[in-house]
Amino acid sequence: MAIPPVSSQPAPITSPVELAAPPPPPPPAVAQGAADTSSFEPAPGNQPMVLPGGQPVAGTPLPDESLKADVAAARLSGGKPLNPNAPPLEYVEKGGAVVQRGQSGPSVSALQDMLNRAGASPKLSASGTYDANTEAAVKALQQKHKLPDDGRVGADTLSRIRTEDAKASLPASLDPSVKKEIAARLDFDPKDAATREAYVALAKSRGFDSLGVAQQKQVIGILDVAPKDAALAGDLKTLVATDSFRSLSPSIQKLALEKLEVHATDPAARSTLTRLSTSWGFNKLDAHQQSVFLNQMGGDDALISAPARKALDAKLTALENKRADEQQAGLSTFLKDQPWPDWATRKGAWDQRTTPPDSVKGPAEVAKGPFTTAKGAADRYDVSWGSQQIPVFVPRGTPPEKVKSLIDTMGALPAPNRAVITELVMEPKDLPAKPGYAPAGFDANGDTGRVRAFPEGLNKYQPDSRMSAMVHESAHIVDRKMKGVDPNWDAKWAAAKEADIAKPSQRAKDSDAEDFAETYLLYKLHQDDPKQIDMYRAMFPARFKLIEEVEAHAQSGALKK
């Protein structure tokens, strides 16, 4: 049997370490806040560390608590060696990294500064090293805000630290109730950095803390509408920083802010209202004029406020480089003259608000119609709503569809208005148009209660405009009836018109009678819309008070006499 050759080299000696079972694979990465179930236990007493299998490792120092925490942190990072350089906070904010014990760098310094401002106790040394005190401060904040308390700073914890830092940075001069309102908005979504920065920047802006507490809360409420709208935030900062706005009376500031809130998402309207409210010319107007201006320019209606703002914007540009007293004079004239286009009834305004007649009888031939523009025979229809019957006269042979269109216009009238009409006459010819006006569709005789319709008006205007014209003309009869109910009616209306300053339309400039009819039409047109009627009541408070008196008399039947 062959004998194997003997090696000249000594056989290798296997060490106890090499004989030990291979170490288990590293644990998977642990997300922030997840429990780490692995253990790291030092040997009891002063015994050396023992490796798996029970073999002692001579000369190995005992681990202290700091080392134990560092090894645990390494395990939380997925078993990989811990990078001693803390990642940038931008990465942390996006969820791409965490900052933890054992790391250092500018990110840690920034965290320590924010924690200190947010009330860390004890105060941290801004050493830039994530030590035991920093970890304890992070855990305390996590526990307070019900976050997983692993002592590491991930995206959620960073958002909360920044939110608490932002709250702490609010000016000390702010009223506690204002700070509380801002804090509530920051707490709503701590991850929303843009919103957080918008509220804090507004609170720190020049002049904000010099407003009254109520006005500060109003400004915050306006930003609530669109907190990420940089242009809105900019307009609010401009407003509160302007001495001319801050020196307005609190009541006018309140009204201006209310109107701005209505138009918070409308840059053009918002800009016009901001320019007006910060103008020194506006500042010099009396409080009543200021109120009239804001109510008329600040409405959200298309009839008056929208064209008025457009005209005002041009006026403010023309007055920009003028002295304050010249601006004041220019704005006063503007308010008196109202140089903007007149409004028209929108299509559909009377939808669901008309009442068809209960019966229509006719036609009956009439040899001589009650016409004034031309002589001729007529067809008579008797139209009834309940117990009221209104005779309607049209030129002989008028097509039935035109007769129906005429009768339908009375459907927009409330019953008290119809009650004052004695007859409706469609004239054969038009009246000559007044300079600056379209041909008349209707007119009314307040003494007799007769309403006349004219061909051009009926052919040209859409149904809703015809219905508005009918309400307007019936108002002339109502106006005449009120003179019989109240001998001082004319004087009362003239005083109300003077007090309100603003006018309900261009046509209202013609006379007190037209002013009443146009105001009455606005009231009736929006009577079923509480928001709109309140807006117009704010524009024309004295007139609307009298209109409500008219309504009470109409409901009582006093206007039928």
Residue pairs with C-beta under 8 A, 6 or more apart in sequence:
16 53
16 55
17 51
17 55
17 57
19 53
19 55
20 51
20 52
20 53
20 55
21 52
21 53
23 52
26 78
26 79
26 80
27 36
27 38
27 75
27 78
27 79
28 78
29 76
29 77
29 78
29 79
30 36
30 75
30 76
30 78
32 98
32 148
32 150
32 152
32 154
32 156
32 157
33 147
33 148
33 149
33 150
34 148
34 150
36 72
36 75
36 76
38 75
40 63
40 68
40 71
40 72
40 75
42 49
42 62
42 63
42 68
43 49
43 50
43 62
46 62
47 56
48 56
48 57
48 58
48 59
48 60
49 56
49 57
49 60
49 62
49 63
50 56
50 57
51 57
63 71
66 132
69 101
69 132
69 135
70 82
70 101
70 102
73 82
73 100
73 101
73 102
73 152
74 80
74 81
74 82
74 102
76 100
76 150
76 152
77 100
82 100
82 102
82 103
83 103
84 102
84 103
84 104
85 103
85 104
85 105
86 99
86 103
86 104
86 105
86 106
86 107
86 108
86 130
87 96
87 97
87 98
87 99
87 107
88 107
89 99
89 107
89 110
89 111
89 158
91 97
92 98
92 99
92 107
92 153
92 154
92 155
92 158
93 155
93 158
93 159
93 193
94 155
95 154
95 155
98 152
98 153
98 154
99 107
99 108
99 111
99 130
99 152
99 153
100 130
100 135
100 151
100 152
100 153
101 130
101 131
101 132
101 134
101 135
101 151
101 152
102 130
103 129
103 130
104 127
104 128
104 129
104 130
105 128
106 128
108 127
108 128
108 129
108 130
108 134
109 126
109 127
109 128
111 130
111 134
111 138
111 153
111 158
111 161
112 124
112 125
112 126
112 127
112 128
112 134
113 126
114 161
114 162
114 164
114 165
115 124
115 134
115 137
115 138
115 141
115 161
116 123
116 124
116 126
117 165
117 168
117 169
118 141
118 161
118 164
118 165
118 167
118 168
119 164
119 168
120 137
120 140
120 141
121 137
122 133
124 133
124 134
124 137
125 133
135 151
136 151
138 151
138 152
138 153
138 157
138 161
139 149
139 150
139 151
141 147
141 157
141 160
141 161
141 164
142 148
142 149
142 150
142 151
142 157
142 160
143 149
145 160
147 156
147 157
147 160
153 161
155 191
156 190
156 191
159 190
159 191
159 193
160 190
162 190
162 193
162 196
163 186
163 187
163 190
163 196
166 186
166 196
166 197
166 200
167 179
167 182
167 183
167 186
169 200
169 204
170 179
170 182
170 183
170 200
170 203
170 204
171 203
171 204
171 209
173 209
174 182
174 203
174 209
174 216
175 213
175 216
177 213
177 217
178 203
178 213
178 216
178 217
178 220
181 217
181 220
182 199
182 200
182 203
182 220
185 195
185 199
185 220
185 224
185 227
186 195
186 196
186 199
186 200
189 195
190 196
194 227
194 228
195 227
195 228
198 223
198 227
198 228
198 230
198 233
199 220
199 223
199 227
201 233
201 237
202 208
202 219
202 220
202 223
202 233
202 236
202 237
203 209
205 236
205 237
205 240
205 241
206 237
206 240
206 241
207 240
207 241
207 242
207 243
207 246
208 216
208 219
208 240
209 216
210 246
211 219
211 240
211 246
211 253
212 250
212 253
214 250
214 254
215 250
215 253
215 254
215 257
218 254
218 257
218 258
218 261
219 236
219 239
219 240
219 257
221 261
222 232
222 236
222 257
222 260
222 261
222 264
223 232
223 233
223 236
225 232
225 261
225 264
225 265
226 232
226 264
226 265
227 233
229 264
229 265
231 267
232 264
232 265
232 270
235 260
235 270
235 271
235 274
236 260
238 274
238 278
239 245
239 260
239 274
239 277
239 278
240 246
242 278
244 278
244 279
244 280
244 282
244 283
245 253
245 256
245 277
245 278
245 283
246 253
247 283
248 256
248 277
248 283
248 290
249 287
251 287
252 287
252 290
252 291
252 294
255 290
255 291
255 294
255 295
255 298
256 273
256 277
256 294
256 298
258 298
259 273
259 294
259 295
259 297
259 298
260 270
260 273
260 274
260 277
260 298
262 298
262 299
262 300
263 269
263 270
263 273
263 298
263 300
264 270
268 309
268 313
269 309
271 313
272 297
272 309
272 312
272 313
272 316
273 294
273 297
273 298
273 309
275 313
275 316
276 282
276 293
276 294
276 297
276 312
276 316
277 294
279 316
279 319
279 327
279 331
280 324
280 327
281 319
281 322
281 324
281 325
281 326
281 327
281 328
281 329
281 330
281 331
282 290
282 293
282 327
282 328
282 331
283 324
284 324
284 325
284 327
284 328
285 293
285 328
285 331
285 332
288 501
289 331
289 332
289 335
289 501
292 335
292 500
292 501
292 502
292 539
293 331
293 335
295 502
295 535
295 538
295 539
296 304
296 305
296 308
296 335
296 502
296 539
297 305
297 308
297 309
297 312
298 305
299 305
299 535
299 536
299 538
299 539
300 535
301 532
301 535
301 536
302 343
302 346
303 343
303 346
303 522
304 343
304 504
304 505
304 539
307 340
307 341
307 343
308 338
308 340
310 340
311 334
311 339
311 340
312 334
315 330
315 331
315 334
318 330
319 326
319 327
319 330
319 331
322 330
335 501
335 502
336 501
338 502
338 503
338 506
338 509
341 506
342 505
342 506
342 507
343 505
344 465
345 464
345 465
345 467
345 468
345 525
346 464
347 462
347 464
348 464
349 464
349 467
349 468
349 525
350 412
350 463
350 464
350 467
350 468
353 412
353 528
354 408
354 411
354 412
354 467
355 385
355 411
355 415
356 408
356 411
357 383
357 384
357 385
357 407
357 410
357 411
358 384
358 385
358 386
359 383
359 384
360 381
360 382
360 383
360 384
360 407
361 381
361 382
361 383
361 384
362 379
362 380
362 381
362 382
362 392
363 379
363 380
363 381
363 394
363 403
364 379
364 380
364 381
364 382
365 377
365 378
365 379
365 380
365 396
366 377
366 378
366 379
366 380
366 393
367 377
368 375
368 376
368 377
368 378
369 375
369 376
369 377
369 378
369 393
369 395
369 396
369 425
370 378
370 393
370 423
370 425
370 450
371 378
371 393
371 395
371 425
371 427
371 428
372 427
372 452
373 427
373 428
373 429
373 430
373 431
373 454
374 427
374 428
374 429
376 395
376 396
376 428
377 395
377 396
378 393
378 394
378 395
378 396
379 393
379 394
379 395
379 396
379 397
379 398
379 403
380 391
380 392
380 393
381 391
381 392
381 394
381 403
381 407
382 389
382 390
382 391
382 392
383 389
383 390
383 391
383 392
383 407
383 410
383 424
384 390
385 415
385 418
386 415
388 415
388 418
388 419
390 410
390 418
390 421
390 422
390 423
390 424
391 423
391 424
392 403
392 406
392 407
392 423
392 424
392 425
392 426
393 423
393 424
393 425
393 426
394 402
394 403
394 406
394 426
395 426
395 428
398 426
402 426
402 458
405 458
405 463
405 466
406 424
406 426
406 453
406 458
407 424
408 463
408 467
409 442
409 453
409 463
409 466
409 467
409 469
409 470
410 418
410 421
410 424
410 470
411 467
412 467
412 468
412 470
412 471
413 421
413 470
413 471
413 474
414 524
414 554
416 551
416 554
416 555
416 559
417 471
417 474
417 475
417 478
417 524
417 554
418 474
419 554
419 557
419 559
419 560
420 449
420 474
420 477
420 478
420 481
420 559
420 560
421 449
421 450
421 451
421 474
421 477
422 448
422 449
422 450
423 449
423 450
423 451
424 450
424 451
424 452
424 453
425 450
425 451
425 452
425 453
426 452
426 453
426 454
426 455
426 458
427 452
427 453
427 454
427 455
428 455
429 454
429 455
430 439
430 440
430 454
430 455
430 456
430 457
431 439
431 440
431 443
431 454
433 439
433 440
434 440
437 507
438 457
438 460
439 454
439 456
439 457
439 460
440 454
440 456
440 457
441 453
441 454
441 456
441 457
441 458
441 460
441 461
441 465
441 466
441 469
442 451
442 452
442 453
442 454
442 457
442 466
442 469
442 470
442 472
442 473
443 451
443 452
443 454
443 473
444 450
444 451
444 452
444 473
444 474
444 476
444 477
445 451
445 452
445 476
445 477
446 476
446 477
446 479
446 480
446 481
447 480
449 477
451 470
451 473
451 474
451 477
457 466
457 469
458 466
461 469
468 521
468 525
471 520
471 521
471 524
471 525
472 517
472 518
472 520
472 521
473 517
475 516
475 517
475 520
475 521
476 513
476 516
476 517
478 520
478 550
478 554
478 559
479 489
479 513
479 516
479 517
479 520
481 558
481 559
481 561
482 489
482 550
482 553
482 559
483 489
483 490
484 561
485 553
485 558
485 559
486 492
490 512
492 546
493 512
493 515
493 516
493 543
493 546
494 512
495 542
496 542
496 543
496 545
496 546
497 512
497 515
497 542
497 543
499 541
499 542
500 539
500 540
500 541
500 542
500 543
502 539
502 540
503 509
503 515
503 518
504 515
504 518
504 519
504 521
504 522
504 539
504 540
504 543
505 518
505 522
507 514
507 518
508 514
508 515
508 518
508 519
509 515
515 543
519 540
519 543
519 544
519 547
520 547
520 550
522 536
522 540
523 533
523 536
523 544
523 547
526 532
526 533
526 536
527 533
536 544
537 544
550 559
553 559
